Amino acid sequence: MMYEFTTDAPITEREALEQVAALGLDGLAFDDVHDEDEALHWHEFEGVTWVISGTGSFADEHGNVTQVQPGCRLRTPAGWLHRSLAGTQTRLVIGTNLPGEAWTSPINKDPADRPPALST
């Protein structure tokens, strides 16, 4: 399952939220802090995420590690397997194709529960 990762000039939280709105997505800003590696998981929504501040890293299902810093943008499909790694301390803006109130719990879903339709 492919994702798109790009690096550009840093943008502000407000600018990222404006881009979210322009894309017709639901957005929110939050701090993503991890002292330990997360378990591999997936989400039920498509997303576009901007790193506003801080640094960190994530790994995909194949163990490929990507470093992030302000200006990074990540576009992901629903069902994408990933995990944030220890030492990540970032402020993020995410835009999703589902509003937050429609997300089911848990938000971080077990790979064993990923529907076949989201596995390709």
N, C-alpha and C positions, 0 to 999 in steps of 0.2 A: 504494500500500500504506500503510495507516494505522498510526500508532503513537499511544500515549497518553502525554502528558507532564503531570505534575502537580507542584505545589510545595506543601510543607507545612512544619511545624516540623522542624528537623534531628533526626535520630535517631542513636543510637550504632551502631557496627558490630555489637555483640551483639544489639541490638534488630532490626536489619535481618536478621541471620541467623536470628533467631527467627521473623520474618515469612516468610522464605523457607521454613523448615521447616513453618510453619502452612499455607502454600500447597501443600505437597507437592512442592516443587522441590528440586533439588540446588543448593547454594550455595557461593560462594567469595568471599573479599575480596582485592582487589589494588590496586596503584597504577597509574594510567593517566596516563602522562606523554608529551607529544608536543611536540618542538621544531619539527617540521614537520607540515604537513597530511598526514593519511593519505590513501591512495588510497581511492576509493569501493569498498565491499565489502559482503558479506552474511555471515550465519552460518546454519548448518543447524538451529539451535535457537531456540525461543521464549525470551524473557527478560524478567525484571523486574529493573531496576537502580536502586539507591539511591546518591546521592552523599552520602558520609559527611563528607568534608572537601575543601577546595580549591575551585578554580574552573576553568572551561574552557568549551568550546563544541563543538558538533557540527553537521554539515550533513546534510540528507537528500538524496535523489536529485534533488530539484528545486532544490537550492541554498538552501533555507530554513535559516537559522542559528538555533540555540537556545543560549542561555547557560545554564550550569549552576552550581549552588552547593549547599552542604549543605541537605538537605531536599527536593531534587528527586528525582522518581521517574519512570522511563521503562519502559513496557511495550511490547515489540516482538514482532512475529510473525517466525517463521523466514522468511528470504529478504529481509528489510527492508534496502534499500540506504542506507548512511550512511558517514560518516567523521568521526573526531575531528579537530579543527583545532589548528594550532600554538598553543602557549601553555597547552594543557590540562595541568593538574597536579592530579589528583583521587585520592582514595581511594574506591573503589567496592565495593559488595556486589552481586553478581549472582546471581539464581536462574534456573536453566534447566530445561526439561523433559527434557533429556538430561544424564546424568552426564558430567563432564569426560572420563572415560576412553573414552566413546563418540564424542567429537568427532573428526572426521577432519581431517587436515592438508592444506593450511594452514587455520587457524581463520578467517582473513580470506579469504574466497573472492572470486574475480574475478566481476564482474557478467556477463561473457559465459558463465560456467558455471552461472548460476542456472537451475534447472529451471523450465519453464513453469508448473508447478503452484504454485510459490512466487512467481510474478510478479504475482499478482492481489491 
